[in-house]
Amino acid sequence: PLFLDGCRVALHWPRENIGKPPIERVATVHYLPEETQRRRHARNHYLLVFAQRPKGRQPPRERWTRWKRLRGRRLSVLDSPRKAGKWSEEEGKAVVQRSRAGETDMSIGVSLGRSAASVQNRRHQLTNPDYAPLGHDQAGVPHDKSVKWSEACGRAISLLPQQRGTVHDVIGKLKELQYKLDGSPAPGRRHSRGYHNIAAALSRGPQFLKTGATVGRARVYEYRPQLAMLRPPARPRKPPNAKARSAGYDNVPMKTG
């Protein structure tokens, strides 16, 4: 149920009872709830098969355990045979349960065949009240497309001294101008969705020039309204398939022989 079956994991193994520092042991996890004859306790559903030592000729050591003990070993998944697909309800429950046990998003993502950012987004959607579900696996509030943020940023930065400012300065002026910014956290990022909307408008608009100066880690932009009509050149469209490339539609004929 926790999607650890077949995963190769590294376990933090304490050795205080013999007076030695803890070590990491690598083992393969097998979930065998039906093997009632092989295990000593009925609650031990997980079988750990440890990696064979280089000098040992004995078969790999096996140990039965349960999730309550396994989560106390600082579990870290190294690799998994599982591939990512559409998120299921069981995967969401496993993400919440394992993250509450202290496992990292990277470790959970490796076992599920997903990235750490994907696991973090799913965990926020299930546990963070700021991520209000919209359906179709989306979260947050609907994107307001009626506001042209490039024009709003130009209006706000023109009110700043010398028409210069950082993203935070522009956001402060926009709030004074009664603009409503989305304060819900952006998936996989530190700042809110509204912050990233303003940052994207400043970085993409040709009328907002980067001065090279910074305030902390924030860049300082300068507003040049006469450059608002300039647009960066569009990227050349990629040919849809190999036949189009072989015909030279991208001006680079493909070698076929």
C-alpha positions as CSV (number, residue, x, y, z in Angstrom):
1,P,0.0,0.0,0.0
2,L,3.0,2.4,0.4
3,F,4.5,1.5,-3.0
4,L,7.8,0.2,-1.5
5,D,7.6,-3.3,-3.1
6,G,10.6,-4.0,-5.3
7,C,12.5,-0.8,-4.2
8,R,16.1,-0.7,-3.2
9,V,16.5,1.4,-0.1
10,A,19.2,2.7,2.2
11,L,18.4,2.3,5.9
12,H,20.0,4.3,8.8
13,W,21.1,1.4,11.0
14,P,21.9,2.3,14.7
15,R,24.5,0.2,16.6
16,E,24.5,1.8,20.0
17,N,24.0,-1.6,21.7
18,I,27.5,-2.6,20.5
19,G,29.1,0.8,21.0
20,K,29.6,1.6,17.3
21,P,28.4,4.6,15.2
22,P,25.4,4.0,12.9
23,I,25.8,2.9,9.4
24,E,23.7,2.7,6.2
25,R,22.6,-0.7,5.0
26,V,21.2,-1.3,1.5
27,A,18.3,-3.7,1.1
28,T,15.5,-4.6,-1.3
29,V,12.0,-4.3,0.1
30,H,9.3,-6.9,-0.7
31,Y,5.7,-6.5,0.4
32,L,4.4,-9.9,1.2
33,P,1.2,-9.7,3.3
34,E,0.1,-13.3,2.3
35,E,3.2,-15.1,3.4
36,T,1.9,-16.0,6.9
37,Q,4.1,-19.1,7.3
38,R,7.5,-17.5,6.8
39,R,7.2,-14.6,9.3
40,R,7.1,-14.7,13.1
41,H,4.6,-11.9,13.7
42,A,1.4,-11.2,11.7
43,R,2.1,-7.5,11.5
44,N,5.4,-8.0,9.7
45,H,4.4,-7.6,6.1
46,Y,7.7,-6.3,4.7
47,L,10.7,-8.5,3.9
48,L,14.1,-6.9,3.7
49,V,16.7,-8.7,1.6
50,F,20.1,-7.1,2.4
51,A,22.9,-6.7,-0.1
52,Q,25.4,-9.5,0.1
53,R,28.7,-8.5,1.6
54,P,31.8,-8.6,-0.7
55,K,33.7,-11.1,1.4
56,G,30.8,-13.2,2.5
57,R,29.8,-16.4,0.7
58,Q,26.6,-16.9,2.6
59,P,23.2,-16.0,1.0
60,P,21.8,-12.5,1.5
61,R,20.4,-11.8,5.0
62,E,16.6,-11.6,5.2
63,R,14.6,-9.8,7.9
64,W,10.9,-9.4,8.4
65,T,9.7,-6.0,9.6
66,R,6.7,-3.7,9.6
67,W,6.1,-0.1,8.6
68,K,6.2,1.2,12.2
69,R,9.8,0.1,12.6
70,L,10.8,0.8,9.0
71,R,9.9,4.4,9.2
72,G,12.2,4.9,12.1
73,R,15.3,3.9,10.1
74,R,15.5,7.1,8.0
75,L,14.3,5.4,4.9
76,S,15.8,6.6,1.6
77,V,14.8,5.0,-1.7
78,L,17.7,4.5,-4.2
79,D,15.8,3.1,-7.2
80,S,12.5,1.6,-8.1
81,P,11.1,-0.5,-11.0
82,R,7.9,1.6,-11.0
83,K,7.0,4.1,-13.7
84,A,4.9,7.2,-13.4
85,G,1.3,7.3,-14.6
86,K,-1.8,9.2,-13.7
87,W,-2.0,9.9,-10.0
88,S,-4.2,7.5,-8.1
89,E,-5.9,7.8,-4.7
90,E,-3.7,5.1,-3.2
91,E,-0.5,7.0,-4.3
92,G,-1.8,10.2,-2.7
93,K,-2.5,8.4,0.6
94,A,1.0,6.8,0.5
95,V,2.6,10.3,-0.2
96,V,0.8,11.8,2.8
97,Q,1.6,8.9,5.2
98,R,5.3,8.6,4.2
99,S,5.9,12.4,4.3
100,R,4.4,12.6,7.8
101,A,6.9,9.8,8.8
102,G,9.7,12.1,7.8
103,E,10.6,10.7,4.4
104,T,11.8,13.3,1.8
105,D,9.9,14.1,-1.4
106,M,12.9,13.0,-3.4
107,S,12.8,9.5,-1.8
108,I,9.1,9.2,-2.3
109,G,9.4,10.4,-5.9
110,V,12.0,7.7,-6.7
111,S,9.7,5.0,-5.4
112,L,6.8,6.2,-7.4
113,G,8.8,7.0,-10.6
114,R,8.1,10.7,-10.3
115,S,10.1,13.9,-9.6
116,A,10.4,15.5,-6.2
117,A,8.4,18.6,-7.4
118,S,5.5,16.4,-8.5
119,V,5.4,14.7,-5.1
120,Q,5.6,18.1,-3.4
121,N,2.7,19.5,-5.5
122,R,0.5,16.4,-4.8
123,R,1.3,16.6,-1.1
124,H,0.3,20.3,-1.0
125,Q,-2.9,19.5,-2.9
126,L,-3.9,16.9,-0.3
127,T,-2.7,18.6,2.9
128,N,-2.4,22.4,2.3
129,P,-5.7,24.3,2.6
130,D,-4.3,27.0,0.3
131,Y,-4.4,24.6,-2.6
132,A,-8.2,24.6,-3.2
133,P,-9.1,21.9,-5.7
134,L,-10.6,23.0,-9.0
135,G,-11.1,19.7,-10.6
136,H,-9.1,18.2,-13.5
137,D,-6.2,17.8,-11.0
138,Q,-5.6,21.5,-10.7
139,A,-5.3,23.6,-7.6
140,G,-5.3,27.2,-6.5
141,V,-7.6,29.9,-7.9
142,P,-8.5,30.4,-11.6
143,H,-6.0,32.5,-13.6
144,D,-7.5,36.0,-14.3
145,K,-6.8,36.5,-18.0
146,S,-8.7,39.8,-18.0
147,V,-5.7,41.7,-16.5
148,K,-2.8,42.4,-18.8
149,W,0.0,42.3,-16.3
150,S,2.5,43.9,-18.6
151,E,0.4,47.1,-18.7
152,A,-0.4,46.9,-15.0
153,C,3.3,46.5,-14.2
154,G,4.1,49.5,-16.5
155,R,1.6,51.6,-14.6
156,A,2.9,50.6,-11.3
157,I,6.6,51.0,-12.0
158,S,6.0,54.4,-13.5
159,L,5.0,55.6,-10.1
160,L,8.2,54.5,-8.5
161,P,11.2,56.8,-8.1
162,Q,13.2,57.1,-11.4
163,Q,10.8,54.5,-12.8
164,R,12.9,51.7,-11.3
165,G,12.1,48.9,-8.9
166,T,12.2,45.3,-8.1
167,V,9.4,42.7,-8.3
168,H,8.5,43.4,-4.6
169,D,8.3,47.2,-5.3
170,V,6.0,46.6,-8.2
171,I,3.8,44.3,-6.2
172,G,3.5,46.9,-3.5
173,K,2.4,49.6,-5.9
174,L,-0.1,47.2,-7.5
175,K,-1.7,46.6,-4.2
176,E,-1.9,50.3,-3.7
177,L,-3.7,50.5,-7.0
178,Q,-6.2,47.9,-5.8
179,Y,-5.1,45.1,-8.0
180,K,-5.9,41.6,-6.7
181,L,-3.0,39.2,-6.7
182,D,-3.3,35.5,-6.3
183,G,-1.7,34.7,-2.9
184,S,-1.9,30.9,-3.2
185,P,1.5,29.2,-3.3
186,A,2.8,28.3,-6.7
187,P,3.3,24.5,-7.2
188,G,6.9,23.5,-6.6
189,R,8.0,27.1,-5.9
190,R,8.7,29.3,-2.9
191,H,6.6,32.3,-3.8
192,S,2.9,32.8,-4.6
193,R,1.3,32.6,-8.0
194,G,0.8,36.4,-8.2
195,Y,4.5,36.9,-7.6
196,H,5.4,34.7,-10.5
197,N,2.9,36.5,-12.7
198,I,4.6,39.8,-12.0
199,A,8.1,38.4,-12.3
200,A,7.2,36.8,-15.7
201,A,5.7,40.1,-17.0
202,L,8.8,42.1,-16.0
203,S,11.3,39.5,-17.4
204,R,9.5,39.1,-20.8
205,G,8.4,42.6,-21.5
206,P,10.9,44.6,-23.7
207,Q,9.9,47.8,-22.0
208,F,11.4,46.5,-18.7
209,L,15.1,46.7,-18.9
210,K,17.4,44.9,-16.4
211,T,19.8,47.5,-15.0
212,G,22.2,44.9,-13.6
213,A,21.7,46.2,-10.0
214,T,20.1,44.0,-7.3
215,V,18.5,44.6,-4.0
216,G,19.4,41.5,-2.1
217,R,18.7,38.8,-4.6
218,A,16.0,40.7,-6.5
219,R,16.8,42.3,-9.8
220,V,16.1,46.0,-10.4
221,Y,14.1,46.9,-13.6
222,E,13.9,50.2,-15.4
223,Y,10.8,51.2,-17.3
224,R,11.2,52.4,-20.9
225,P,7.6,53.0,-22.3
226,Q,9.0,53.7,-25.8
227,L,10.1,50.1,-26.1
228,A,6.7,48.7,-25.4
229,M,5.9,48.2,-29.1
230,L,9.0,46.1,-29.6
231,R,8.6,42.4,-29.5
232,P,11.3,39.7,-29.5
233,P,11.5,37.7,-32.7
234,A,9.4,34.6,-32.7
235,R,11.1,31.2,-32.4
236,P,11.1,29.2,-35.6
237,R,8.5,26.6,-35.6
238,K,9.8,23.0,-35.3
239,P,8.9,20.7,-38.2
240,P,6.3,18.2,-37.0
241,N,8.0,15.0,-38.1
242,A,11.1,13.5,-39.8
243,K,9.5,13.7,-43.3
244,A,9.2,17.5,-43.0
245,R,12.8,17.8,-41.9
246,S,14.0,15.5,-44.7
247,A,12.2,17.8,-47.2
248,G,14.1,20.8,-45.8
249,Y,11.2,22.7,-44.3
250,D,13.5,23.8,-41.5
251,N,16.2,24.9,-44.1
252,V,18.4,22.1,-42.8
253,P,18.1,19.1,-45.1
254,M,18.4,15.8,-43.2
255,K,21.0,13.3,-44.4
256,T,19.2,10.1,-45.4
257,G,22.1,8.1,-46.9
